[in-house]
Amino acid sequence: MFEEFVNDEEELTEKQKKIIAAAIESFSEKGFAATSTSEIAKKAGVAEGTIFRHYKTKKELLLSIVAPMMAKLVAPLVIKDLNKVLNQDYERFEDFIKAMIENRIKFLKNNMQLFRILIQEIPFHPELKEQFTEHIAVKIFDRLRQIIEHYQAKGQIIKMPADTVIRVTLSTMLGYLISRYLLLPEAEWDDEAEIERTVQFLMKGLSPE
């Protein structure tokens, strides 16, 4: 995915493409703060001064990668991919949650570097948070509100503000995904059992009983 993005940016020079590819790899592996421009330059096969001829700061380099990627690739892929789940009519809310988790796992496996960069850097860079909110969160939240209200009307979810249900649900799902693929990827995981436990944990908390 990253390679396609870099190669599709026709306005970039070959050196810029190498710099961006190297920065993506380094930011994903070590994080923005721990990555030096000299390391990026070495990996890209260019002089460090070449980076600063194209990007005034390391922060500008990060934004030049994530902002257009969010707008051109990530948002359309996330929205389109999620819509496969959001547009399905599941009889039970727990079936919907399980489908959401499985859908995100498939997406993350294909876009792990992106996931790492976004999870690591969004909390520390307001510009990235704004991009995420503008291109992804707003569109998804609108659709999720409708879905939550649908299951509330069916009596399957406790009567509380839809946004609260969304935050609790997404936080629990994200916690599982971060543990599984970022914090403890080498641990022995029974994915099917863990997904079921996560779903049941949510259902107990959201049950109207």
Contacts in CASP RR format, 6 or more apart in sequence:
PFRMAT RR
TARGET T0000
AUTHOR 0000-0000-0000
METHOD contacts of the structure
MODEL  1
MFEEFVNDEEELTEKQKKIIAAAIESFSEKGFAATSTSEIAKKAGVAEGT
IFRHYKTKKELLLSIVAPMMAKLVAPLVIKDLNKVLNQDYERFEDFIKAM
IENRIKFLKNNMQLFRILIQEIPFHPELKEQFTEHIAVKIFDRLRQIIEH
YQAKGQIIKMPADTVIRVTLSTMLGYLISRYLLLPEAEWDDEAEIERTVQ
FLMKGLSPE
1 73 0 8 1.000
1 110 0 8 1.000
1 111 0 8 1.000
1 114 0 8 1.000
2 21 0 8 1.000
2 24 0 8 1.000
2 69 0 8 1.000
2 113 0 8 1.000
2 114 0 8 1.000
3 21 0 8 1.000
4 73 0 8 1.000
5 69 0 8 1.000
5 72 0 8 1.000
5 73 0 8 1.000
6 12 0 8 1.000
6 17 0 8 1.000
6 20 0 8 1.000
6 21 0 8 1.000
6 24 0 8 1.000
7 17 0 8 1.000
9 17 0 8 1.000
9 68 0 8 1.000
12 20 0 8 1.000
13 54 0 8 1.000
15 44 0 8 1.000
15 46 0 8 1.000
15 50 0 8 1.000
15 54 0 8 1.000
16 54 0 8 1.000
18 44 0 8 1.000
18 45 0 8 1.000
18 46 0 8 1.000
19 40 0 8 1.000
19 41 0 8 1.000
19 44 0 8 1.000
19 46 0 8 1.000
19 50 0 8 1.000
19 51 0 8 1.000
19 54 0 8 1.000
19 55 0 8 1.000
19 61 0 8 1.000
20 61 0 8 1.000
20 64 0 8 1.000
20 65 0 8 1.000
21 44 0 8 1.000
22 40 0 8 1.000
22 41 0 8 1.000
22 43 0 8 1.000
22 44 0 8 1.000
22 45 0 8 1.000
23 35 0 8 1.000
23 40 0 8 1.000
23 44 0 8 1.000
23 61 0 8 1.000
23 62 0 8 1.000
23 65 0 8 1.000
24 65 0 8 1.000
24 113 0 8 1.000
24 117 0 8 1.000
25 43 0 8 1.000
25 113 0 8 1.000
26 35 0 8 1.000
26 39 0 8 1.000
26 40 0 8 1.000
26 43 0 8 1.000
27 35 0 8 1.000
27 62 0 8 1.000
27 65 0 8 1.000
27 116 0 8 1.000
27 117 0 8 1.000
27 120 0 8 1.000
27 121 0 8 1.000
28 112 0 8 1.000
28 113 0 8 1.000
28 114 0 8 1.000
28 116 0 8 1.000
28 117 0 8 1.000
29 116 0 8 1.000
31 116 0 8 1.000
31 117 0 8 1.000
31 120 0 8 1.000
31 121 0 8 1.000
32 58 0 8 1.000
32 62 0 8 1.000
32 120 0 8 1.000
32 121 0 8 1.000
32 124 0 8 1.000
32 125 0 8 1.000
33 124 0 8 1.000
35 58 0 8 1.000
37 48 0 8 1.000
37 51 0 8 1.000
37 52 0 8 1.000
37 58 0 8 1.000
37 61 0 8 1.000
38 48 0 8 1.000
40 51 0 8 1.000
40 61 0 8 1.000
41 47 0 8 1.000
41 48 0 8 1.000
41 49 0 8 1.000
41 50 0 8 1.000
41 51 0 8 1.000
44 51 0 8 1.000
51 61 0 8 1.000
55 61 0 8 1.000
55 64 0 8 1.000
59 125 0 8 1.000
62 121 0 8 1.000
62 125 0 8 1.000
62 128 0 8 1.000
63 125 0 8 1.000
63 127 0 8 1.000
63 128 0 8 1.000
65 117 0 8 1.000
66 117 0 8 1.000
66 118 0 8 1.000
66 121 0 8 1.000
66 128 0 8 1.000
66 131 0 8 1.000
67 127 0 8 1.000
67 128 0 8 1.000
67 131 0 8 1.000
69 114 0 8 1.000
70 128 0 8 1.000
70 131 0 8 1.000
70 132 0 8 1.000
70 135 0 8 1.000
70 136 0 8 1.000
71 131 0 8 1.000
71 135 0 8 1.000
74 114 0 8 1.000
74 135 0 8 1.000
74 136 0 8 1.000
75 135 0 8 1.000
75 136 0 8 1.000
75 139 0 8 1.000
77 107 0 8 1.000
77 111 0 8 1.000
78 107 0 8 1.000
78 136 0 8 1.000
78 140 0 8 1.000
79 136 0 8 1.000
79 139 0 8 1.000
79 140 0 8 1.000
81 103 0 8 1.000
81 107 0 8 1.000
82 100 0 8 1.000
82 103 0 8 1.000
82 140 0 8 1.000
83 143 0 8 1.000
84 103 0 8 1.000
85 96 0 8 1.000
85 99 0 8 1.000
85 100 0 8 1.000
85 103 0 8 1.000
86 140 0 8 1.000
86 143 0 8 1.000
86 144 0 8 1.000
86 147 0 8 1.000
88 96 0 8 1.000
88 99 0 8 1.000
90 96 0 8 1.000
90 99 0 8 1.000
92 156 0 8 1.000
93 151 0 8 1.000
93 156 0 8 1.000
93 157 0 8 1.000
93 203 0 8 1.000
93 206 0 8 1.000
94 199 0 8 1.000
94 200 0 8 1.000
94 202 0 8 1.000
94 203 0 8 1.000
96 147 0 8 1.000
96 151 0 8 1.000
97 169 0 8 1.000
97 173 0 8 1.000
97 199 0 8 1.000
97 202 0 8 1.000
97 203 0 8 1.000
98 195 0 8 1.000
98 196 0 8 1.000
98 199 0 8 1.000
100 173 0 8 1.000
101 173 0 8 1.000
101 176 0 8 1.000
101 177 0 8 1.000
101 195 0 8 1.000
101 198 0 8 1.000
101 199 0 8 1.000
102 195 0 8 1.000
104 173 0 8 1.000
104 177 0 8 1.000
105 177 0 8 1.000
105 180 0 8 1.000
105 191 0 8 1.000
108 115 0 8 1.000
108 177 0 8 1.000
108 181 0 8 1.000
112 181 0 8 1.000
115 181 0 8 1.000
115 182 0 8 1.000
116 182 0 8 1.000
118 128 0 8 1.000
118 132 0 8 1.000
119 178 0 8 1.000
119 182 0 8 1.000
121 128 0 8 1.000
122 128 0 8 1.000
122 129 0 8 1.000
122 132 0 8 1.000
123 129 0 8 1.000
141 163 0 8 1.000
141 166 0 8 1.000
144 162 0 8 1.000
144 166 0 8 1.000
145 162 0 8 1.000
145 163 0 8 1.000
145 166 0 8 1.000
148 157 0 8 1.000
148 162 0 8 1.000
148 165 0 8 1.000
148 166 0 8 1.000
149 162 0 8 1.000
151 157 0 8 1.000
152 158 0 8 1.000
152 159 0 8 1.000
152 162 0 8 1.000
152 165 0 8 1.000
155 208 0 8 1.000
156 208 0 8 1.000
157 165 0 8 1.000
157 206 0 8 1.000
157 207 0 8 1.000
157 208 0 8 1.000
158 165 0 8 1.000
158 205 0 8 1.000
158 206 0 8 1.000
158 207 0 8 1.000
158 208 0 8 1.000
159 208 0 8 1.000
165 206 0 8 1.000
168 202 0 8 1.000
168 206 0 8 1.000
169 202 0 8 1.000
169 206 0 8 1.000
172 198 0 8 1.000
172 201 0 8 1.000
172 202 0 8 1.000
173 198 0 8 1.000
176 194 0 8 1.000
176 195 0 8 1.000
176 198 0 8 1.000
180 189 0 8 1.000
180 191 0 8 1.000
180 194 0 8 1.000
END
